[in-house]
Amino acid sequence: FLLLFSLSLSLSLSLSLSLSPACEDCVPELCPVTQGCRAGLVRDSCDCCFECGNLEGQSCDAGQRNVYYGLCGEDMECKSEPSSATDDGTHEPQCVCASQRTLCGSDGQTYMNLCKFKEAAFSNPGLNASDGPCKTVPVIKVPPRSLVNVTGSSALFLCEVFAFPMALVEWRKESEDTVLPGDDPHISSRGGPQRFELSSWLQIEEATQTDSGTYRCVARNELGEASATALLEENIKEVMEYDQVKYYDEDYY
C-alpha cells in the first residue's frame, strides 16, 4: 500500500510540474523586449520578466500571479462583474478600471475613465486631459435602421445619442410637423438616460400602409443638434411587366 501511495504521489507531482511553467534562475538581461503595451507592464508567471498587462474588459487572474489569463494592466483591478456571467452562471473575472472619473482629452474626445484615456495617450503621447466630459453637440452613435412594414405587425426604431449637456431627443415623420407620438394611440415613444447617453425608441403598433414613410430622430442641446432618418417601407409584392415577362420587385422582401 505504501509503495502504491508513493508511486501515486510521485506521478501527481510530475504531472503538476509538467503543467506549470519551468521557472529557472531569473536573468533580466535575457528577458524579451516588450512593445505596444497599451495597458502598461506586469510581471510574468515566473515573476522575472515584464509582459503586457491585460486591457480593460479582458479576462484576468485574480491575485498577484499570472496563472492562466494574465494580470491586469496599470490602474486596473481584476473583478467579477455581473455582466461577465458565462453560460453556466459563473462570473469570469475581468479587468476593470479603478478610476471611473470621466475625462476630456485635449483632442476634444470624452474618455469614460482613466484607462480609456491612457490607451489613447499611448498612441498620442502629447495628449492631455481635464475633468470631463467634453462639451459637444449631440452625436448619434446608433442611428435608426430602416424597416419593412409587415401590415398588422409592430415596428420599432432605436436612436442612441451621446451629448453633454444631455440632449433632448424627438421623433418626427417627414412632411409632418407633429412631434411623435402626438395624440396617435398606436404610436408610442420611450427612452432612458445612461451616462452622457440617451436611448430613445419609437414604436408603431399594428402598422398600416399609412404609417409608411421616413422617420427622423432629432437630438439637440444648447450647443447644436444632429439628426438621422430611417425608412418604414410597405411590404407589398409588386408585379412589373416588361417585354411580356413578369418580375417580382425583390426590394420589398
TORKOL-4160 file (C-alpha; in steps of 0.2 Angstrom, whole numbers, padded with zeros to 4 digits, m for minus):
253
<pt num="1" X="0000" Y="0000" Z="0000"/>
<pt num="2" X="0014" Y="0012" Z="0004"/>
<pt num="3" X="0023" Y="0008" Z="m0012"/>
<pt num="4" X="0007" Y="0012" Z="m0022"/>
<pt num="5" X="0004" Y="0028" Z="m0012"/>
<pt num="6" X="0022" Y="0034" Z="m0016"/>
<pt num="7" X="0020" Y="0030" Z="m0034"/>
<pt num="8" X="0004" Y="0039" Z="m0035"/>
<pt num="9" X="0011" Y="0055" Z="m0026"/>
<pt num="10" X="0026" Y="0055" Z="m0037"/>
<pt num="11" X="0015" Y="0054" Z="m0053"/>
<pt num="12" X="0004" Y="0068" Z="m0046"/>
<pt num="13" X="0020" Y="0079" Z="m0043"/>
<pt num="14" X="0027" Y="0075" Z="m0060"/>
<pt num="15" X="0010" Y="0080" Z="m0069"/>
<pt num="16" X="0009" Y="0096" Z="m0059"/>
<pt num="17" X="0027" Y="0101" Z="m0063"/>
<pt num="18" X="0024" Y="0097" Z="m0082"/>
<pt num="19" X="0008" Y="0108" Z="m0082"/>
<pt num="20" X="0017" Y="0123" Z="m0073"/>
<pt num="21" X="0029" Y="0134" Z="m0082"/>
<pt num="22" X="0048" Y="0130" Z="m0079"/>
<pt num="23" X="0055" Y="0145" Z="m0070"/>
<pt num="24" X="0074" Y="0145" Z="m0070"/>
<pt num="25" X="0085" Y="0157" Z="m0062"/>
<pt num="26" X="0080" Y="0175" Z="m0066"/>
<pt num="27" X="0092" Y="0184" Z="m0078"/>
<pt num="28" X="0084" Y="0200" Z="m0083"/>
<pt num="29" X="0096" Y="0203" Z="m0097"/>
<pt num="30" X="0088" Y="0188" Z="m0106"/>
<pt num="31" X="0070" Y="0194" Z="m0105"/>
<pt num="32" X="0062" Y="0198" Z="m0121"/>
<pt num="33" X="0058" Y="0216" Z="m0126"/>
<pt num="34" X="0040" Y="0221" Z="m0124"/>
<pt num="35" X="0032" Y="0233" Z="m0136"/>
<pt num="36" X="0015" Y="0240" Z="m0139"/>
<pt num="37" X="0008" Y="0238" Z="m0121"/>
<pt num="38" X="m0006" Y="0250" Z="m0120"/>
<pt num="39" X="m0011" Y="0245" Z="m0103"/>
<pt num="40" X="0007" Y="0245" Z="m0096"/>
<pt num="41" X="0018" Y="0231" Z="m0090"/>
<pt num="42" X="0016" Y="0217" Z="m0077"/>
<pt num="43" X="0027" Y="0203" Z="m0071"/>
<pt num="44" X="0026" Y="0186" Z="m0080"/>
<pt num="45" X="0021" Y="0170" Z="m0071"/>
<pt num="46" X="0039" Y="0167" Z="m0065"/>
<pt num="47" X="0040" Y="0185" Z="m0058"/>
<pt num="48" X="0055" Y="0188" Z="m0068"/>
<pt num="49" X="0052" Y="0197" Z="m0084"/>
<pt num="50" X="0039" Y="0210" Z="m0089"/>
<pt num="51" X="0025" Y="0207" Z="m0101"/>
<pt num="52" X="0010" Y="0217" Z="m0107"/>
<pt num="53" X="m0004" Y="0219" Z="m0095"/>
<pt num="54" X="m0022" Y="0215" Z="m0100"/>
<pt num="55" X="m0033" Y="0228" Z="m0106"/>
<pt num="56" X="m0050" Y="0234" Z="m0098"/>
<pt num="57" X="m0063" Y="0221" Z="m0101"/>
<pt num="58" X="m0051" Y="0206" Z="m0104"/>
<pt num="59" X="m0052" Y="0191" Z="m0093"/>
<pt num="60" X="m0039" Y="0191" Z="m0079"/>
<pt num="61" X="m0031" Y="0181" Z="m0065"/>
<pt num="62" X="m0036" Y="0187" Z="m0048"/>
<pt num="63" X="m0021" Y="0190" Z="m0036"/>
<pt num="64" X="m0003" Y="0194" Z="m0039"/>
<pt num="65" X="0002" Y="0180" Z="m0050"/>
<pt num="66" X="m0001" Y="0176" Z="m0069"/>
<pt num="67" X="m0008" Y="0159" Z="m0069"/>
<pt num="68" X="m0019" Y="0157" Z="m0085"/>
<pt num="69" X="m0027" Y="0173" Z="m0091"/>
<pt num="70" X="m0014" Y="0186" Z="m0086"/>
<pt num="71" X="m0013" Y="0201" Z="m0075"/>
<pt num="72" X="m0022" Y="0217" Z="m0077"/>
<pt num="73" X="m0013" Y="0232" Z="m0083"/>
<pt num="74" X="m0009" Y="0248" Z="m0073"/>
<pt num="75" X="m0024" Y="0257" Z="m0064"/>
<pt num="76" X="m0035" Y="0242" Z="m0066"/>
<pt num="77" X="m0042" Y="0228" Z="m0054"/>
<pt num="78" X="m0047" Y="0211" Z="m0058"/>
<pt num="79" X="m0066" Y="0209" Z="m0053"/>
<pt num="80" X="m0081" Y="0198" Z="m0056"/>
<pt num="81" X="m0094" Y="0209" Z="m0064"/>
<pt num="82" X="m0112" Y="0203" Z="m0066"/>
<pt num="83" X="m0111" Y="0207" Z="m0085"/>
<pt num="84" X="m0097" Y="0194" Z="m0087"/>
<pt num="85" X="m0108" Y="0179" Z="m0082"/>
<pt num="86" X="m0104" Y="0164" Z="m0093"/>
<pt num="87" X="m0117" Y="0151" Z="m0099"/>
<pt num="88" X="m0116" Y="0141" Z="m0083"/>
<pt num="89" X="m0120" Y="0156" Z="m0072"/>
<pt num="90" X="m0102" Y="0159" Z="m0066"/>
<pt num="91" X="m0094" Y="0176" Z="m0066"/>
<pt num="92" X="m0077" Y="0176" Z="m0075"/>
<pt num="93" X="m0066" Y="0190" Z="m0068"/>
<pt num="94" X="m0062" Y="0204" Z="m0080"/>
<pt num="95" X="m0051" Y="0219" Z="m0079"/>
<pt num="96" X="m0060" Y="0235" Z="m0073"/>
<pt num="97" X="m0053" Y="0252" Z="m0072"/>
<pt num="98" X="m0050" Y="0258" Z="m0054"/>
<pt num="99" X="m0055" Y="0276" Z="m0058"/>
<pt num="100" X="m0071" Y="0279" Z="m0067"/>
<pt num="101" X="m0069" Y="0298" Z="m0067"/>
<pt num="102" X="m0074" Y="0305" Z="m0084"/>
<pt num="103" X="m0060" Y="0315" Z="m0093"/>
<pt num="104" X="m0060" Y="0327" Z="m0108"/>
<pt num="105" X="m0045" Y="0325" Z="m0119"/>
<pt num="106" X="m0036" Y="0339" Z="m0127"/>
<pt num="107" X="m0041" Y="0331" Z="m0144"/>
<pt num="108" X="m0059" Y="0335" Z="m0139"/>
<pt num="109" X="m0064" Y="0317" Z="m0136"/>
<pt num="110" X="m0073" Y="0311" Z="m0120"/>
<pt num="111" X="m0065" Y="0297" Z="m0111"/>
<pt num="112" X="m0076" Y="0287" Z="m0099"/>
<pt num="113" X="m0062" Y="0283" Z="m0087"/>
<pt num="114" X="m0043" Y="0285" Z="m0084"/>
<pt num="115" X="m0039" Y="0268" Z="m0093"/>
<pt num="116" X="m0048" Y="0273" Z="m0109"/>
<pt num="117" X="m0038" Y="0289" Z="m0109"/>
<pt num="118" X="m0021" Y="0281" Z="m0106"/>
<pt num="119" X="m0025" Y="0269" Z="m0120"/>
<pt num="120" X="m0027" Y="0284" Z="m0132"/>
<pt num="121" X="m0012" Y="0293" Z="m0124"/>
<pt num="122" X="m0001" Y="0278" Z="m0128"/>
<pt num="123" X="m0004" Y="0282" Z="m0147"/>
<pt num="124" X="m0004" Y="0300" Z="m0144"/>
<pt num="125" X="0010" Y="0305" Z="m0131"/>
<pt num="126" X="0006" Y="0323" Z="m0132"/>
<pt num="127" X="m0012" Y="0320" Z="m0126"/>
<pt num="128" X="m0018" Y="0329" Z="m0111"/>
<pt num="129" X="m0034" Y="0328" Z="m0101"/>
<pt num="130" X="m0045" Y="0338" Z="m0089"/>
<pt num="131" X="m0061" Y="0334" Z="m0079"/>
<pt num="132" X="m0074" Y="0329" Z="m0092"/>
<pt num="133" X="m0084" Y="0326" Z="m0101"/>
<pt num="134" X="m0081" Y="0337" Z="m0116"/>
<pt num="135" X="m0095" Y="0348" Z="m0121"/>
<pt num="136" X="m0101" Y="0343" Z="m0138"/>
<pt num="137" X="m0116" Y="0344" Z="m0149"/>
<pt num="138" X="m0126" Y="0328" Z="m0150"/>
<pt num="139" X="m0118" Y="0314" Z="m0158"/>
<pt num="140" X="m0130" Y="0300" Z="m0165"/>
<pt num="141" X="m0120" Y="0284" Z="m0160"/>
<pt num="142" X="m0133" Y="0272" Z="m0166"/>
<pt num="143" X="m0145" Y="0279" Z="m0179"/>
<pt num="144" X="m0162" Y="0271" Z="m0183"/>
<pt num="145" X="m0162" Y="0257" Z="m0195"/>
<pt num="146" X="m0174" Y="0256" Z="m0210"/>
<pt num="147" X="m0188" Y="0243" Z="m0208"/>
<pt num="148" X="m0200" Y="0233" Z="m0219"/>
<pt num="149" X="m0218" Y="0236" Z="m0213"/>
<pt num="150" X="m0227" Y="0219" Z="m0212"/>
<pt num="151" X="m0245" Y="0225" Z="m0211"/>
<pt num="152" X="m0253" Y="0222" Z="m0194"/>
<pt num="153" X="m0236" Y="0220" Z="m0185"/>
<pt num="154" X="m0226" Y="0232" Z="m0174"/>
<pt num="155" X="m0211" Y="0242" Z="m0180"/>
<pt num="156" X="m0198" Y="0248" Z="m0168"/>
<pt num="157" X="m0185" Y="0262" Z="m0171"/>
<pt num="158" X="m0170" Y="0264" Z="m0160"/>
<pt num="159" X="m0159" Y="0280" Z="m0159"/>
<pt num="160" X="m0144" Y="0281" Z="m0147"/>
<pt num="161" X="m0137" Y="0299" Z="m0144"/>
<pt num="162" X="m0121" Y="0305" Z="m0134"/>
<pt num="163" X="m0121" Y="0323" Z="m0129"/>
<pt num="164" X="m0115" Y="0334" Z="m0115"/>
<pt num="165" X="m0125" Y="0344" Z="m0109"/>
<pt num="166" X="m0138" Y="0330" Z="m0111"/>
<pt num="167" X="m0148" Y="0331" Z="m0127"/>
<pt num="168" X="m0167" Y="0331" Z="m0130"/>
<pt num="169" X="m0172" Y="0318" Z="m0142"/>
<pt num="170" X="m0188" Y="0320" Z="m0153"/>
<pt num="171" X="m0196" Y="0309" Z="m0167"/>
<pt num="172" X="m0204" Y="0316" Z="m0182"/>
<pt num="173" X="m0212" Y="0309" Z="m0198"/>
<pt num="174" X="m0206" Y="0319" Z="m0213"/>
<pt num="175" X="m0218" Y="0330" Z="m0221"/>
<pt num="176" X="m0227" Y="0332" Z="m0205"/>
<pt num="177" X="m0225" Y="0345" Z="m0191"/>
<pt num="178" X="m0231" Y="0334" Z="m0176"/>
<pt num="179" X="m0218" Y="0328" Z="m0164"/>
<pt num="180" X="m0222" Y="0309" Z="m0161"/>
<pt num="181" X="m0231" Y="0301" Z="m0153"/>
<pt num="182" X="m0243" Y="0316" Z="m0153"/>
<pt num="183" X="m0261" Y="0310" Z="m0149"/>
<pt num="184" X="m0260" Y="0294" Z="m0160"/>
<pt num="185" X="m0264" Y="0280" Z="m0149"/>
<pt num="186" X="m0255" Y="0267" Z="m0159"/>
<pt num="187" X="m0238" Y="0276" Z="m0159"/>
<pt num="188" X="m0228" Y="0277" Z="m0143"/>
<pt num="189" X="m0210" Y="0283" Z="m0138"/>
<pt num="190" X="m0199" Y="0279" Z="m0123"/>
<pt num="191" X="m0181" Y="0282" Z="m0118"/>
<pt num="192" X="m0169" Y="0281" Z="m0104"/>
<pt num="193" X="m0153" Y="0291" Z="m0100"/>
<pt num="194" X="m0137" Y="0282" Z="m0097"/>
<pt num="195" X="m0120" Y="0290" Z="m0093"/>
<pt num="196" X="m0120" Y="0305" Z="m0105"/>
<pt num="197" X="m0130" Y="0295" Z="m0117"/>
<pt num="198" X="m0149" Y="0293" Z="m0121"/>
<pt num="199" X="m0158" Y="0279" Z="m0129"/>
<pt num="200" X="m0174" Y="0283" Z="m0137"/>
<pt num="201" X="m0187" Y="0271" Z="m0145"/>
<pt num="202" X="m0201" Y="0274" Z="m0157"/>
<pt num="203" X="m0214" Y="0260" Z="m0158"/>
<pt num="204" X="m0228" Y="0259" Z="m0171"/>
<pt num="205" X="m0241" Y="0246" Z="m0166"/>
<pt num="206" X="m0251" Y="0237" Z="m0179"/>
<pt num="207" X="m0243" Y="0247" Z="m0193"/>
<pt num="208" X="m0253" Y="0250" Z="m0208"/>
<pt num="209" X="m0250" Y="0257" Z="m0226"/>
<pt num="210" X="m0252" Y="0275" Z="m0220"/>
<pt num="211" X="m0238" Y="0273" Z="m0207"/>
<pt num="212" X="m0225" Y="0270" Z="m0221"/>
<pt num="213" X="m0213" Y="0284" Z="m0224"/>
<pt num="214" X="m0197" Y="0292" Z="m0217"/>
<pt num="215" X="m0195" Y="0295" Z="m0199"/>
<pt num="216" X="m0182" Y="0306" Z="m0191"/>
<pt num="217" X="m0173" Y="0306" Z="m0174"/>
<pt num="218" X="m0168" Y="0323" Z="m0169"/>
<pt num="219" X="m0156" Y="0327" Z="m0155"/>
<pt num="220" X="m0152" Y="0344" Z="m0148"/>
<pt num="221" X="m0144" Y="0353" Z="m0134"/>
<pt num="222" X="m0138" Y="0371" Z="m0131"/>
<pt num="223" X="m0123" Y="0368" Z="m0142"/>
<pt num="224" X="m0132" Y="0362" Z="m0158"/>
<pt num="225" X="m0142" Y="0347" Z="m0165"/>
<pt num="226" X="m0140" Y="0331" Z="m0175"/>
<pt num="227" X="m0152" Y="0320" Z="m0184"/>
<pt num="228" X="m0154" Y="0303" Z="m0193"/>
<pt num="229" X="m0168" Y="0296" Z="m0203"/>
<pt num="230" X="m0174" Y="0278" Z="m0207"/>
<pt num="231" X="m0187" Y="0272" Z="m0219"/>
<pt num="232" X="m0203" Y="0262" Z="m0215"/>
<pt num="233" X="m0207" Y="0253" Z="m0231"/>
<pt num="234" X="m0223" Y="0244" Z="m0235"/>
<pt num="235" X="m0221" Y="0225" Z="m0238"/>
<pt num="236" X="m0231" Y="0223" Z="m0255"/>
<pt num="237" X="m0226" Y="0211" Z="m0269"/>
<pt num="238" X="m0227" Y="0222" Z="m0284"/>
<pt num="239" X="m0229" Y="0213" Z="m0301"/>
<pt num="240" X="m0220" Y="0223" Z="m0315"/>
<pt num="241" X="m0222" Y="0218" Z="m0334"/>
<pt num="242" X="m0208" Y="0221" Z="m0345"/>
<pt num="243" X="m0206" Y="0213" Z="m0363"/>
<pt num="244" X="m0221" Y="0201" Z="m0358"/>
<pt num="245" X="m0211" Y="0194" Z="m0343"/>
<pt num="246" X="m0216" Y="0196" Z="m0325"/>
<pt num="247" X="m0204" Y="0201" Z="m0312"/>
<pt num="248" X="m0206" Y="0202" Z="m0293"/>
<pt num="249" X="m0198" Y="0218" Z="m0285"/>
<pt num="250" X="m0186" Y="0209" Z="m0273"/>
<pt num="251" X="m0183" Y="0225" Z="m0264"/>
<pt num="252" X="m0199" Y="0223" Z="m0255"/>
<pt num="253" X="m0194" Y="0206" Z="m0247"/>
